[in-house]
Amino acid sequence: MNNKWYGTYALILGIVSFFTGEIVTFIMLGFILIALININTTLKKIHNRDNESS
């Protein structure tokens, strides 16, 4: 997924959390999503670097 889809996913979660009253849960899910995106990006960079050097 690219960043556009992450934003869309976050928007949908935000709308749902607003109507259900789970704003804190939305914020925590946002932090988790940002962390997972960073981990995924780092792993992709390492994978690409290792494939280039082989």
ModelCIF file with pLDDT and N, C-alpha, C, O atoms, coordinates in Angstrom:
data_MODEL
#
_entry.id   MODEL 
#
_entity.id                         1 
_entity.type                       polymer 
_entity.pdbx_number_of_molecules   1 
#
_entity_poly.entity_id                      1 
_entity_poly.type                           'polypeptide(L)' 
_entity_poly.nstd_linkage                   no 
_entity_poly.nstd_monomer                   no 
_entity_poly.pdbx_seq_one_letter_code       MNNKWYGTYALILGIVSFFTGEIVTFIMLGFILIALININTTLKKIHNRDNESS 
_entity_poly.pdbx_seq_one_letter_code_can   MNNKWYGTYALILGIVSFFTGEIVTFIMLGFILIALININTTLKKIHNRDNESS 
_entity_poly.pdbx_strand_id                 A 
#
loop_
_entity_poly_seq.entity_id 
_entity_poly_seq.num 
_entity_poly_seq.mon_id 
_entity_poly_seq.hetero 
1 1  MET n 
1 2  ASN n 
1 3  ASN n 
1 4  LYS n 
1 5  TRP n 
1 6  TYR n 
1 7  GLY n 
1 8  THR n 
1 9  TYR n 
1 10 ALA n 
1 11 LEU n 
1 12 ILE n 
1 13 LEU n 
1 14 GLY n 
1 15 ILE n 
1 16 VAL n 
1 17 SER n 
1 18 PHE n 
1 19 PHE n 
1 20 THR n 
1 21 GLY n 
1 22 GLU n 
1 23 ILE n 
1 24 VAL n 
1 25 THR n 
1 26 PHE n 
1 27 ILE n 
1 28 MET n 
1 29 LEU n 
1 30 GLY n 
1 31 PHE n 
1 32 ILE n 
1 33 LEU n 
1 34 ILE n 
1 35 ALA n 
1 36 LEU n 
1 37 ILE n 
1 38 ASN n 
1 39 ILE n 
1 40 ASN n 
1 41 THR n 
1 42 THR n 
1 43 LEU n 
1 44 LYS n 
1 45 LYS n 
1 46 ILE n 
1 47 HIS n 
1 48 ASN n 
1 49 ARG n 
1 50 ASP n 
1 51 ASN n 
1 52 GLU n 
1 53 SER n 
1 54 SER n 
#
_struct_asym.id          A 
_struct_asym.entity_id   1 
#
loop_
_ma_qa_metric.id 
_ma_qa_metric.mode 
_ma_qa_metric.name 
_ma_qa_metric.software_group_id 
_ma_qa_metric.type 
1 global pLDDT . pLDDT 
2 local  pLDDT . pLDDT 
#
_ma_qa_metric_global.metric_id      1 
_ma_qa_metric_global.metric_value   84.69 
_ma_qa_metric_global.model_id       1 
_ma_qa_metric_global.ordinal_id     1 
#
loop_
_ma_qa_metric_local.label_asym_id 
_ma_qa_metric_local.label_comp_id 
_ma_qa_metric_local.label_seq_id 
_ma_qa_metric_local.metric_id 
_ma_qa_metric_local.metric_value 
_ma_qa_metric_local.model_id 
_ma_qa_metric_local.ordinal_id 
A MET 1  2 56.00 1 1  
A ASN 2  2 65.00 1 2  
A ASN 3  2 70.00 1 3  
A LYS 4  2 80.00 1 4  
A TRP 5  2 79.00 1 5  
A TYR 6  2 76.00 1 6  
A GLY 7  2 80.00 1 7  
A THR 8  2 84.00 1 8  
A TYR 9  2 79.00 1 9  
A ALA 10 2 78.00 1 10 
A LEU 11 2 85.00 1 11 
A ILE 12 2 85.00 1 12 
A LEU 13 2 80.00 1 13 
A GLY 14 2 83.00 1 14 
A ILE 15 2 88.00 1 15 
A VAL 16 2 85.00 1 16 
A SER 17 2 84.00 1 17 
A PHE 18 2 84.00 1 18 
A PHE 19 2 88.00 1 19 
A THR 20 2 88.00 1 20 
A GLY 21 2 86.00 1 21 
A GLU 22 2 85.00 1 22 
A ILE 23 2 84.00 1 23 
A VAL 24 2 86.00 1 24 
A THR 25 2 83.00 1 25 
A PHE 26 2 82.00 1 26 
A ILE 27 2 83.00 1 27 
A MET 28 2 86.00 1 28 
A LEU 29 2 82.00 1 29 
A GLY 30 2 81.00 1 30 
A PHE 31 2 85.00 1 31 
A ILE 32 2 89.00 1 32 
A LEU 33 2 83.00 1 33 
A ILE 34 2 82.00 1 34 
A ALA 35 2 88.00 1 35 
A LEU 36 2 89.00 1 36 
A ILE 37 2 85.00 1 37 
A ASN 38 2 88.00 1 38 
A ILE 39 2 94.00 1 39 
A ASN 40 2 90.00 1 40 
A THR 41 2 91.00 1 41 
A THR 42 2 95.00 1 42 
A LEU 43 2 95.00 1 43 
A LYS 44 2 94.00 1 44 
A LYS 45 2 95.00 1 45 
A ILE 46 2 95.00 1 46 
A HIS 47 2 95.00 1 47 
A ASN 48 2 95.00 1 48 
A ARG 49 2 93.00 1 49 
A ASP 50 2 92.00 1 50 
A ASN 51 2 91.00 1 51 
A GLU 52 2 88.00 1 52 
A SER 53 2 80.00 1 53 
A SER 54 2 66.00 1 54 
#
loop_
_atom_site.group_PDB 
_atom_site.id 
_atom_site.type_symbol 
_atom_site.label_atom_id 
_atom_site.label_alt_id 
_atom_site.label_comp_id 
_atom_site.label_asym_id 
_atom_site.label_entity_id 
_atom_site.label_seq_id 
_atom_site.pdbx_PDB_ins_code 
_atom_site.Cartn_x 
_atom_site.Cartn_y 
_atom_site.Cartn_z 
_atom_site.occupancy 
_atom_site.B_iso_or_equiv 
_atom_site.pdbx_formal_charge 
_atom_site.auth_seq_id 
_atom_site.auth_comp_id 
_atom_site.auth_asym_id 
_atom_site.auth_atom_id 
_atom_site.pdbx_PDB_model_num 
ATOM 1   N N  . MET A 1 1  ? 0.849   -1.181  0.000  1.00 56.00 ? 1  MET A N  1 
ATOM 2   C CA . MET A 1 1  ? 0.000   0.000   0.000  1.00 56.00 ? 1  MET A CA 1 
ATOM 3   C C  . MET A 1 1  ? 0.889   1.236   0.000  1.00 56.00 ? 1  MET A C  1 
ATOM 4   O O  . MET A 1 1  ? 1.976   1.242   0.577  1.00 56.00 ? 1  MET A O  1 
ATOM 5   N N  . ASN A 1 2  ? 0.406   2.271   -0.653 1.00 65.00 ? 2  ASN A N  1 
ATOM 6   C CA . ASN A 1 2  ? 1.157   3.513   -0.617 1.00 65.00 ? 2  ASN A CA 1 
ATOM 7   C C  . ASN A 1 2  ? 0.529   4.468   0.403  1.00 65.00 ? 2  ASN A C  1 
ATOM 8   O O  . ASN A 1 2  ? -0.472  4.139   1.039  1.00 65.00 ? 2  ASN A O  1 
ATOM 9   N N  . ASN A 1 3  ? 1.115   5.627   0.547  1.00 70.00 ? 3  ASN A N  1 
ATOM 10  C CA . ASN A 1 3  ? 0.692   6.553   1.597  1.00 70.00 ? 3  ASN A CA 1 
ATOM 11  C C  . ASN A 1 3  ? -0.744  7.043   1.423  1.00 70.00 ? 3  ASN A C  1 
ATOM 12  O O  . ASN A 1 3  ? -1.400  7.386   2.407  1.00 70.00 ? 3  ASN A O  1 
ATOM 13  N N  . LYS A 1 4  ? -1.240  7.079   0.186  1.00 80.00 ? 4  LYS A N  1 
ATOM 14  C CA . LYS A 1 4  ? -2.612  7.524   -0.042 1.00 80.00 ? 4  LYS A CA 1 
ATOM 15  C C  . LYS A 1 4  ? -3.592  6.579   0.649  1.00 80.00 ? 4  LYS A C  1 
ATOM 16  O O  . LYS A 1 4  ? -4.568  7.027   1.251  1.00 80.00 ? 4  LYS A O  1 
ATOM 17  N N  . TRP A 1 5  ? -3.338  5.285   0.564  1.00 79.00 ? 5  TRP A N  1 
ATOM 18  C CA . TRP A 1 5  ? -4.228  4.308   1.188  1.00 79.00 ? 5  TRP A CA 1 
ATOM 19  C C  . TRP A 1 5  ? -4.137  4.360   2.705  1.00 79.00 ? 5  TRP A C  1 
ATOM 20  O O  . TRP A 1 5  ? -5.142  4.149   3.384  1.00 79.00 ? 5  TRP A O  1 
ATOM 21  N N  . TYR A 1 6  ? -2.948  4.639   3.258  1.00 76.00 ? 6  TYR A N  1 
ATOM 22  C CA . TYR A 1 6  ? -2.824  4.783   4.706  1.00 76.00 ? 6  TYR A CA 1 
ATOM 23  C C  . TYR A 1 6  ? -3.657  5.964   5.198  1.00 76.00 ? 6  TYR A C  1 
ATOM 24  O O  . TYR A 1 6  ? -4.305  5.882   6.242  1.00 76.00 ? 6  TYR A O  1 
ATOM 25  N N  . GLY A 1 7  ? -3.637  7.049   4.452  1.00 80.00 ? 7  GLY A N  1 
ATOM 26  C CA . GLY A 1 7  ? -4.436  8.214   4.815  1.00 80.00 ? 7  GLY A CA 1 
ATOM 27  C C  . GLY A 1 7  ? -5.922  7.933   4.750  1.00 80.00 ? 7  GLY A C  1 
ATOM 28  O O  . GLY A 1 7  ? -6.684  8.361   5.617  1.00 80.00 ? 7  GLY A O  1 
ATOM 29  N N  . THR A 1 8  ? -6.335  7.207   3.714  1.00 84.00 ? 8  THR A N  1 
ATOM 30  C CA . THR A 1 8  ? -7.749  6.835   3.581  1.00 84.00 ? 8  THR A CA 1 
ATOM 31  C C  . THR A 1 8  ? -8.181  5.945   4.733  1.00 84.00 ? 8  THR A C  1 
ATOM 32  O O  . THR A 1 8  ? -9.256  6.132   5.304  1.00 84.00 ? 8  THR A O  1 
ATOM 33  N N  . TYR A 1 9  ? -7.340  4.976   5.071  1.00 79.00 ? 9  TYR A N  1 
ATOM 34  C CA . TYR A 1 9  ? -7.626  4.075   6.187  1.00 79.00 ? 9  TYR A CA 1 
ATOM 35  C C  . TYR A 1 9  ? -7.736  4.855   7.501  1.00 79.00 ? 9  TYR A C  1 
ATOM 36  O O  . TYR A 1 9  ? -8.637  4.598   8.300  1.00 79.00 ? 9  TYR A O  1 
ATOM 37  N N  . ALA A 1 10 ? -6.835  5.792   7.723  1.00 78.00 ? 10 ALA A N  1 
ATOM 38  C CA . ALA A 1 10 ? -6.874  6.606   8.938  1.00 78.00 ? 10 ALA A CA 1 
ATOM 39  C C  . ALA A 1 10 ? -8.128  7.475   8.980  1.00 78.00 ? 10 ALA A C  1 
ATOM 40  O O  . ALA A 1 10 ? -8.718  7.657   10.044 1.00 78.00 ? 10 ALA A O  1 
ATOM 41  N N  . LEU A 1 11 ? -8.536  8.008   7.840  1.00 85.00 ? 11 LEU A N  1 
ATOM 42  C CA . LEU A 1 11 ? -9.750  8.827   7.784  1.00 85.00 ? 11 LEU A CA 1 
ATOM 43  C C  . LEU A 1 11 ? -10.986 8.001   8.143  1.00 85.00 ? 11 LEU A C  1 
ATOM 44  O O  . LEU A 1 11 ? -11.845 8.454   8.900  1.00 85.00 ? 11 LEU A O  1 
ATOM 45  N N  . ILE A 1 12 ? -11.068 6.801   7.599  1.00 85.00 ? 12 ILE A N  1 
ATOM 46  C CA . ILE A 1 12 ? -12.207 5.928   7.908  1.00 85.00 ? 12 ILE A CA 1 
ATOM 47  C C  . ILE A 1 12 ? -12.218 5.580   9.396  1.00 85.00 ? 12 ILE A C  1 
ATOM 48  O O  . ILE A 1 12 ? -13.271 5.616   10.033 1.00 85.00 ? 12 ILE A O  1 
ATOM 49  N N  . LEU A 1 13 ? -11.062 5.247   9.946  1.00 80.00 ? 13 LEU A N  1 
ATOM 50  C CA . LEU A 1 13 ? -10.993 4.953   11.382 1.00 80.00 ? 13 LEU A CA 1 
ATOM 51  C C  . LEU A 1 13 ? -11.385 6.168   12.212 1.00 80.00 ? 13 LEU A C  1 
ATOM 52  O O  . LEU A 1 13 ? -12.049 6.030   13.239 1.00 80.00 ? 13 LEU A O  1 
ATOM 53  N N  . GLY A 1 14 ? -10.980 7.353   11.776 1.00 83.00 ? 14 GLY A N  1 
ATOM 54  C CA . GLY A 1 14 ? -11.323 8.573   12.492 1.00 83.00 ? 14 GLY A CA 1 
ATOM 55  C C  . GLY A 1 14 ? -12.812 8.840   12.512 1.00 83.00 ? 14 GLY A C  1 
ATOM 56  O O  . GLY A 1 14 ? -13.360 9.233   13.542 1.00 83.00 ? 14 GLY A O  1 
ATOM 57  N N  . ILE A 1 15 ? -13.468 8.634   11.395 1.00 88.00 ? 15 ILE A N  1 
ATOM 58  C CA . ILE A 1 15 ? -14.911 8.848   11.313 1.00 88.00 ? 15 ILE A CA 1 
ATOM 59  C C  . ILE A 1 15 ? -15.647 7.857   12.210 1.00 88.00 ? 15 ILE A C  1 
ATOM 60  O O  . ILE A 1 15 ? -16.557 8.226   12.952 1.00 88.00 ? 15 ILE A O  1 
ATOM 61  N N  . VAL A 1 16 ? -15.236 6.598   12.126 1.00 85.00 ? 16 VAL A N  1 
ATOM 62  C CA . VAL A 1 16 ? -15.878 5.574   12.957 1.00 85.00 ? 16 VAL A CA 1 
ATOM 63  C C  . VAL A 1 16 ? -15.648 5.864   14.437 1.00 85.00 ? 16 VAL A C  1 
ATOM 64  O O  . VAL A 1 16 ? -16.573 5.742   15.240 1.00 85.00 ? 16 VAL A O  1 
ATOM 65  N N  . SER A 1 17 ? -14.439 6.241   14.802 1.00 84.00 ? 17 SER A N  1 
ATOM 66  C CA . SER A 1 17 ? -14.149 6.499   16.217 1.00 84.00 ? 17 SER A CA 1 
ATOM 67  C C  . SER A 1 17 ? -14.893 7.729   16.726 1.00 84.00 ? 17 SER A C  1 
ATOM 68  O O  . SER A 1 17 ? -15.255 7.784   17.901 1.00 84.00 ? 17 SER A O  1 
ATOM 69  N N  . PHE A 1 18 ? -15.126 8.714   15.864 1.00 84.00 ? 18 PHE A N  1 
ATOM 70  C CA . PHE A 1 18 ? -15.866 9.907   16.282 1.00 84.00 ? 18 PHE A CA 1 
ATOM 71  C C  . PHE A 1 18 ? -17.304 9.539   16.654 1.00 84.00 ? 18 PHE A C  1 
ATOM 72  O O  . PHE A 1 18 ? -17.830 10.004  17.665 1.00 84.00 ? 18 PHE A O  1 
ATOM 73  N N  . PHE A 1 19 ? -17.928 8.705   15.831 1.00 88.00 ? 19 PHE A N  1 
ATOM 74  C CA . PHE A 1 19 ? -19.317 8.348   16.086 1.00 88.00 ? 19 PHE A CA 1 
ATOM 75  C C  . PHE A 1 19 ? -19.474 7.343   17.226 1.00 88.00 ? 19 PHE A C  1 
ATOM 76  O O  . PHE A 1 19 ? -20.527 7.290   17.861 1.00 88.00 ? 19 PHE A O  1 
ATOM 77  N N  . THR A 1 20 ? -18.444 6.552   17.488 1.00 88.00 ? 20 THR A N  1 
ATOM 78  C CA . THR A 1 20 ? -18.534 5.587   18.585 1.00 88.00 ? 20 THR A CA 1 
ATOM 79  C C  . THR A 1 20 ? -17.962 6.140   19.887 1.00 88.00 ? 20 THR A C  1 
ATOM 80  O O  . THR A 1 20 ? -18.120 5.517   20.937 1.00 88.00 ? 20 THR A O  1 
ATOM 81  N N  . GLY A 1 21 ? -17.307 7.289   19.843 1.00 86.00 ? 21 GLY A N  1 
ATOM 82  C CA . GLY A 1 21 ? -16.766 7.902   21.055 1.00 86.00 ? 21 GLY A CA 1 
ATOM 83  C C  . GLY A 1 21 ? -15.434 7.321   21.489 1.00 86.00 ? 21 GLY A C  1 
ATOM 84  O O  . GLY A 1 21 ? -15.050 7.475   22.648 1.00 86.00 ? 21 GLY A O  1 
ATOM 85  N N  . GLU A 1 22 ? -14.731 6.668   20.605 1.00 85.00 ? 22 GLU A N  1 
ATOM 86  C CA . GLU A 1 22 ? -13.457 6.027   20.942 1.00 85.00 ? 22 GLU A CA 1 
ATOM 87  C C  . GLU A 1 22 ? -12.283 6.834   20.390 1.00 85.00 ? 22 GLU A C  1 
ATOM 88  O O  . GLU A 1 22 ? -11.483 6.316   19.611 1.00 85.00 ? 22 GLU A O  1 
ATOM 89  N N  . ILE A 1 23 ? -12.183 8.077   20.784 1.00 84.00 ? 23 ILE A N  1 
ATOM 90  C CA . ILE A 1 23 ? -11.134 8.954   20.257 1.00 84.00 ? 23 ILE A CA 1 
ATOM 91  C C  . ILE A 1 23 ? -9.752  8.497   20.721 1.00 84.00 ? 23 ILE A C  1 
ATOM 92  O O  . ILE A 1 23 ? -8.802  8.516   19.940 1.00 84.00 ? 23 ILE A O  1 
ATOM 93  N N  . VAL A 1 24 ? -9.631  8.085   21.988 1.00 86.00 ? 24 VAL A N  1 
ATOM 94  C CA . VAL A 1 24 ? -8.329  7.643   22.513 1.00 86.00 ? 24 VAL A CA 1 
ATOM 95  C C  . VAL A 1 24 ? -7.861  6.392   21.773 1.00 86.00 ? 24 VAL A C  1 
ATOM 96  O O  . VAL A 1 24 ? -6.680  6.254   21.458 1.00 86.00 ? 24 VAL A O  1 
ATOM 97  N N  . THR A 1 25 ? -8.795  5.488   21.501 1.00 83.00 ? 25 THR A N  1 
ATOM 98  C CA . THR A 1 25 ? -8.453  4.284   20.747 1.00 83.00 ? 25 THR A CA 1 
ATOM 99  C C  . THR A 1 25 ? -7.955  4.654   19.354 1.00 83.00 ? 25 THR A C  1 
ATOM 100 O O  . THR A 1 25 ? -6.998  4.058   18.859 1.00 83.00 ? 25 THR A O  1 
ATOM 101 N N  . PHE A 1 26 ? -8.595  5.627   18.723 1.00 82.00 ? 26 PHE A N  1 
ATOM 102 C CA . PHE A 1 26 ? -8.166  6.083   17.401 1.00 82.00 ? 26 PHE A CA 1 
ATOM 103 C C  . PHE A 1 26 ? -6.749  6.638   17.450 1.00 82.00 ? 26 PHE A C  1 
ATOM 104 O O  . PHE A 1 26 ? -5.942  6.355   16.565 1.00 82.00 ? 26 PHE A O  1 
ATOM 105 N N  . ILE A 1 27 ? -6.444  7.418   18.466 1.00 83.00 ? 27 ILE A N  1 
ATOM 106 C CA . ILE A 1 27 ? -5.099  7.994   18.591 1.00 83.00 ? 27 ILE A CA 1 
ATOM 107 C C  . ILE A 1 27 ? -4.065  6.891   18.776 1.00 83.00 ? 27 ILE A C  1 
ATOM 108 O O  . ILE A 1 27 ? -2.999  6.931   18.162 1.00 83.00 ? 27 ILE A O  1 
ATOM 109 N N  . MET A 1 28 ? -4.372  5.908   19.616 1.00 86.00 ? 28 MET A N  1 
ATOM 110 C CA . MET A 1 28 ? -3.437  4.807   19.844 1.00 86.00 ? 28 MET A CA 1 
ATOM 111 C C  . MET A 1 28 ? -3.258  3.973   18.575 1.00 86.00 ? 28 MET A C  1 
ATOM 112 O O  . MET A 1 28 ? -2.141  3.559   18.264 1.00 86.00 ? 28 MET A O  1 
ATOM 113 N N  . LEU A 1 29 ? -4.344  3.722   17.839 1.00 82.00 ? 29 LEU A N  1 
ATOM 114 C CA . LEU A 1 29 ? -4.223  2.998   16.573 1.00 82.00 ? 29 LEU A CA 1 
ATOM 115 C C  . LEU A 1 29 ? -3.394  3.791   15.570 1.00 82.00 ? 29 LEU A C  1 
ATOM 116 O O  . LEU A 1 29 ? -2.655  3.215   14.772 1.00 82.00 ? 29 LEU A O  1 
ATOM 117 N N  . GLY A 1 30 ? -3.520  5.104   15.614 1.00 81.00 ? 30 GLY A N  1 
ATOM 118 C CA . GLY A 1 30 ? -2.704  5.949   14.744 1.00 81.00 ? 30 GLY A CA 1 
ATOM 119 C C  . GLY A 1 30 ? -1.226  5.804   15.036 1.00 81.00 ? 30 GLY A C  1 
ATOM 120 O O  . GLY A 1 30 ? -0.414  5.704   14.116 1.00 81.00 ? 30 GLY A O  1 
ATOM 121 N N  . PHE A 1 31 ? -0.866  5.792   16.329 1.00 85.00 ? 31 PHE A N  1 
ATOM 122 C CA . PHE A 1 31 ? 0.537   5.601   16.706 1.00 85.00 ? 31 PHE A CA 1 
ATOM 123 C C  . PHE A 1 31 ? 1.047   4.241   16.246 1.00 85.00 ? 31 PHE A C  1 
ATOM 124 O O  . PHE A 1 31 ? 2.165   4.127   15.743 1.00 85.00 ? 31 PHE A O  1 
ATOM 125 N N  . ILE A 1 32 ? 0.232   3.219   16.420 1.00 89.00 ? 32 ILE A N  1 
ATOM 126 C CA . ILE A 1 32 ? 0.628   1.876   15.995 1.00 89.00 ? 32 ILE A CA 1 
ATOM 127 C C  . ILE A 1 32 ? 0.796   1.830   14.481 1.00 89.00 ? 32 ILE A C  1 
ATOM 128 O O  . ILE A 1 32 ? 1.755   1.241   13.983 1.00 89.00 ? 32 ILE A O  1 
ATOM 129 N N  . LEU A 1 33 ? -0.124  2.444   13.746 1.00 83.00 ? 33 LEU A N  1 
ATOM 130 C CA . LEU A 1 33 ? -0.039  2.461   12.290 1.00 83.00 ? 33 LEU A CA 1 
ATOM 131 C C  . LEU A 1 33 ? 1.216   3.179   11.819 1.00 83.00 ? 33 LEU A C  1 
ATOM 132 O O  . LEU A 1 33 ? 1.879   2.708   10.895 1.00 83.00 ? 33 LEU A O  1 
ATOM 133 N N  . ILE A 1 34 ? 1.555   4.297   12.427 1.00 82.00 ? 34 ILE A N  1 
ATOM 134 C CA . ILE A 1 34 ? 2.767   5.041   12.057 1.00 82.00 ? 34 ILE A CA 1 
ATOM 135 C C  . ILE A 1 34 ? 4.008   4.188   12.332 1.00 82.00 ? 34 ILE A C  1 
ATOM 136 O O  . ILE A 1 34 ? 4.923   4.146   11.510 1.00 82.00 ? 34 ILE A O  1 
ATOM 137 N N  . ALA A 1 35 ? 4.045   3.513   13.475 1.00 88.00 ? 35 ALA A N  1 
ATOM 138 C CA . ALA A 1 35 ? 5.190   2.668   13.808 1.00 88.00 ? 35 ALA A CA 1 
ATOM 139 C C  . ALA A 1 35 ? 5.332   1.522   12.809 1.00 88.00 ? 35 ALA A C  1 
ATOM 140 O O  . ALA A 1 35 ? 6.444   1.214   12.378 1.00 88.00 ? 35 ALA A O  1 
ATOM 141 N N  . LEU A 1 36 ? 4.226   0.892   12.440 1.00 89.00 ? 36 LEU A N  1 
ATOM 142 C CA . LEU A 1 36 ? 4.290   -0.213  11.492 1.00 89.00 ? 36 LEU A CA 1 
ATOM 143 C C  . LEU A 1 36 ? 4.720   0.256   10.103 1.00 89.00 ? 36 LEU A C  1 
ATOM 144 O O  . LEU A 1 36 ? 5.447   -0.451  9.405  1.00 89.00 ? 36 LEU A O  1 
ATOM 145 N N  . ILE A 1 37 ? 4.274   1.436   9.706  1.00 85.00 ? 37 ILE A N  1 
ATOM 146 C CA . ILE A 1 37 ? 4.704   1.984   8.412  1.00 85.00 ? 37 ILE A CA 1 
ATOM 147 C C  . ILE A 1 37 ? 6.210   2.234   8.416  1.00 85.00 ? 37 ILE A C  1 
ATOM 148 O O  . ILE A 1 37 ? 6.895   1.939   7.438  1.00 85.00 ? 37 ILE A O  1 
ATOM 149 N N  . ASN A 1 38 ? 6.722   2.780   9.520  1.00 88.00 ? 38 ASN A N  1 
ATOM 150 C CA . ASN A 1 38 ? 8.166   3.033   9.620  1.00 88.00 ? 38 ASN A CA 1 
ATOM 151 C C  . ASN A 1 38 ? 8.963   1.735   9.585  1.00 88.00 ? 38 ASN A C  1 
ATOM 152 O O  . ASN A 1 38 ? 9.994   1.662   8.917  1.00 88.00 ? 38 ASN A O  1 
ATOM 153 N N  . ILE A 1 39 ? 8.497   0.712   10.296 1.00 94.00 ? 39 ILE A N  1 
ATOM 154 C CA . ILE A 1 39 ? 9.177   -0.581  10.289 1.00 94.00 ? 39 ILE A CA 1 
ATOM 155 C C  . ILE A 1 39 ? 9.162   -1.173  8.886  1.00 94.00 ? 39 ILE A C  1 
ATOM 156 O O  . ILE A 1 39 ? 10.181  -1.677  8.412  1.00 94.00 ? 39 ILE A O  1 
ATOM 157 N N  . ASN A 1 40 ? 8.018   -1.116  8.223  1.00 90.00 ? 40 ASN A N  1 
ATOM 158 C CA . ASN A 1 40 ? 7.889   -1.661  6.873  1.00 90.00 ? 40 ASN A CA 1 
ATOM 159 C C  . ASN A 1 40 ? 8.818   -0.942  5.900  1.00 90.00 ? 40 ASN A C  1 
ATOM 160 O O  . ASN A 1 40 ? 9.470   -1.586  5.078  1.00 90.00 ? 40 ASN A O  1 
ATOM 161 N N  . THR A 1 41 ? 8.882   0.367   5.984  1.00 91.00 ? 41 THR A N  1 
ATOM 162 C CA . THR A 1 41 ? 9.742   1.149   5.091  1.00 91.00 ? 41 THR A CA 1 
ATOM 163 C C  . THR A 1 41 ? 11.211  0.801   5.322  1.00 91.00 ? 41 THR A C  1 
ATOM 164 O O  . THR A 1 41 ? 11.974  0.654   4.367  1.00 91.00 ? 41 THR A O  1 
ATOM 165 N N  . THR A 1 42 ? 11.603  0.670   6.577  1.00 95.00 ? 42 THR A N  1 
ATOM 166 C CA . THR A 1 42 ? 12.985  0.329   6.902  1.00 95.00 ? 42 THR A CA 1 
ATOM 167 C C  . THR A 1 42 ? 13.344  -1.058  6.386  1.00 95.00 ? 42 THR A C  1 
ATOM 168 O O  . THR A 1 42 ? 14.419  -1.252  5.818  1.00 95.00 ? 42 THR A O  1 
ATOM 169 N N  . LEU A 1 43 ? 12.453  -2.019  6.580  1.00 95.00 ? 43 LEU A N  1 
ATOM 170 C CA . LEU A 1 43 ? 12.715  -3.370  6.093  1.00 95.00 ? 43 LEU A CA 1 
ATOM 171 C C  . LEU A 1 43 ? 12.809  -3.418  4.573  1.00 95.00 ? 43 LEU A C  1 
ATOM 172 O O  . LEU A 1 43 ? 13.622  -4.164  4.026  1.00 95.00 ? 43 LEU A O  1 
ATOM 173 N N  . LYS A 1 44 ? 11.983  -2.629  3.885  1.00 94.00 ? 44 LYS A N  1 
ATOM 174 C CA . LYS A 1 44 ? 12.070  -2.571  2.424  1.00 94.00 ? 44 LYS A CA 1 
ATOM 175 C C  . LYS A 1 44 ? 13.410  -1.999  1.970  1.00 94.00 ? 44 LYS A C  1 
ATOM 176 O O  . LYS A 1 44 ? 14.004  -2.492  1.011  1.00 94.00 ? 44 LYS A O  1 
ATOM 177 N N  . LYS A 1 45 ? 13.893  -0.952  2.665  1.00 95.00 ? 45 LYS A N  1 
ATOM 178 C CA . LYS A 1 45 ? 15.185  -0.359  2.307  1.00 95.00 ? 45 LYS A CA 1 
ATOM 179 C C  . LYS A 1 45 ? 16.314  -1.366  2.519  1.00 95.00 ? 45 LYS A C  1 
ATOM 180 O O  . LYS A 1 45 ? 17.205  -1.481  1.677  1.00 95.00 ? 45 LYS A O  1 
ATOM 181 N N  . ILE A 1 46 ? 16.286  -2.098  3.639  1.00 95.00 ? 46 ILE A N  1 
ATOM 182 C CA . ILE A 1 46 ? 17.314  -3.094  3.910  1.00 95.00 ? 46 ILE A CA 1 
ATOM 183 C C  . ILE A 1 46 ? 17.265  -4.202  2.862  1.00 95.00 ? 46 ILE A C  1 
ATOM 184 O O  . ILE A 1 46 ? 18.304  -4.646  2.374  1.00 95.00 ? 46 ILE A O  1 
ATOM 185 N N  . HIS A 1 47 ? 16.069  -4.642  2.521  1.00 95.00 ? 47 HIS A N  1 
ATOM 186 C CA . HIS A 1 47 ? 15.910  -5.703  1.527  1.00 95.00 ? 47 HIS A CA 1 
ATOM 187 C C  . HIS A 1 47 ? 16.446  -5.253  0.174  1.00 95.00 ? 47 HIS A C  1 
ATOM 188 O O  . HIS A 1 47 ? 17.155  -6.006  -0.494 1.00 95.00 ? 47 HIS A O  1 
ATOM 189 N N  . ASN A 1 48 ? 16.115  -4.038  -0.233 1.00 95.00 ? 48 ASN A N  1 
ATOM 190 C CA . ASN A 1 48 ? 16.593  -3.524  -1.523 1.00 95.00 ? 48 ASN A CA 1 
ATOM 191 C C  . ASN A 1 48 ? 18.109  -3.367  -1.523 1.00 95.00 ? 48 ASN A C  1 
ATOM 192 O O  . ASN A 1 48 ? 18.762  -3.659  -2.525 1.00 95.00 ? 48 ASN A O  1 
ATOM 193 N N  . ARG A 1 49 ? 18.670  -2.909  -0.412 1.00 93.00 ? 49 ARG A N  1 
ATOM 194 C CA . ARG A 1 49 ? 20.117  -2.728  -0.321 1.00 93.00 ? 49 ARG A CA 1 
ATOM 195 C C  . ARG A 1 49 ? 20.826  -4.077  -0.398 1.00 93.00 ? 49 ARG A C  1 
ATOM 196 O O  . ARG A 1 49 ? 21.851  -4.198  -1.069 1.00 93.00 ? 49 ARG A O  1 
ATOM 197 N N  . ASP A 1 50 ? 20.287  -5.095  0.284  1.00 92.00 ? 50 ASP A N  1 
ATOM 198 C CA . ASP A 1 50 ? 20.906  -6.424  0.257  1.00 92.00 ? 50 ASP A CA 1 
ATOM 199 C C  . ASP A 1 50 ? 20.804  -7.052  -1.125 1.00 92.00 ? 50 ASP A C  1 
ATOM 200 O O  . ASP A 1 50 ? 21.728  -7.745  -1.552 1.00 92.00 ? 50 ASP A O  1 
ATOM 201 N N  . ASN A 1 51 ? 19.708  -6.827  -1.828 1.00 91.00 ? 51 ASN A N  1 
ATOM 202 C CA . ASN A 1 51 ? 19.564  -7.394  -3.164 1.00 91.00 ? 51 ASN A CA 1 
ATOM 203 C C  . ASN A 1 51 ? 20.496  -6.730  -4.164 1.00 91.00 ? 51 ASN A C  1 
ATOM 204 O O  . ASN A 1 51 ? 20.968  -7.382  -5.096 1.00 91.00 ? 51 ASN A O  1 
ATOM 205 N N  . GLU A 1 52 ? 20.769  -5.436  -3.985 1.00 88.00 ? 52 GLU A N  1 
ATOM 206 C CA . GLU A 1 52 ? 21.673  -4.729  -4.894 1.00 88.00 ? 52 GLU A CA 1 
ATOM 207 C C  . GLU A 1 52 ? 23.109  -5.183  -4.714 1.00 88.00 ? 52 GLU A C  1 
ATOM 208 O O  . GLU A 1 52 ? 23.861  -5.262  -5.685 1.00 88.00 ? 52 GLU A O  1 
ATOM 209 N N  . SER A 1 53 ? 23.499  -5.483  -3.483 1.00 80.00 ? 53 SER A N  1 
ATOM 210 C CA . SER A 1 53 ? 24.888  -5.860  -3.216 1.00 80.00 ? 53 SER A CA 1 
ATOM 211 C C  . SER A 1 53 ? 25.171  -7.320  -3.548 1.00 80.00 ? 53 SER A C  1 
ATOM 212 O O  . SER A 1 53 ? 26.332  -7.721  -3.626 1.00 80.00 ? 53 SER A O  1 
ATOM 213 N N  . SER A 1 54 ? 24.129  -8.118  -3.743 1.00 66.00 ? 54 SER A N  1 
ATOM 214 C CA . SER A 1 54 ? 24.336  -9.549  -4.070 1.00 66.00 ? 54 SER A CA 1 
ATOM 215 C C  . SER A 1 54 ? 24.686  -9.757  -5.512 1.00 66.00 ? 54 SER A C  1 
ATOM 216 O O  . SER A 1 54 ? 24.889  -10.894 -5.939 1.00 66.00 ? 54 SER A O  1 
#
